[in-house]
């Protein structure tokens, strides 16, 4: 799984990079082999003024399935990353299950038509 990380309006520290890799590793482990690329965009809209303005946007690129995009905004960037990663993991599992079930149903219908 290739992870592309970018930060807007602040520098991306090594600690943040490691946290993102670790959280995504846990959250996306169920569909890790299906993911082609992960895009992580971090931003701080208010800058030094503070507030609930730290945003984490995660985009999962998958073959034959529409991209999964999840965004979370919090006062703490680490919390935003954790919440976005968890939501991305849940959405990924749901989407892969739905795709697998639809594929199996299609195969069943094709088999039934042949017999």
Secondary structure, 3 states (H helix, E strand, C coil): CEEEEEEECCCCCHHHHHHHHHHHHHHCHHHHHHEEEEEEEEEECCHHHCCCCEEEEEEEEECCEEEEEEEEEECCHHHHHHHHHHHHHHHHHHHHHHHHHHHHHHHHHHHHHHC
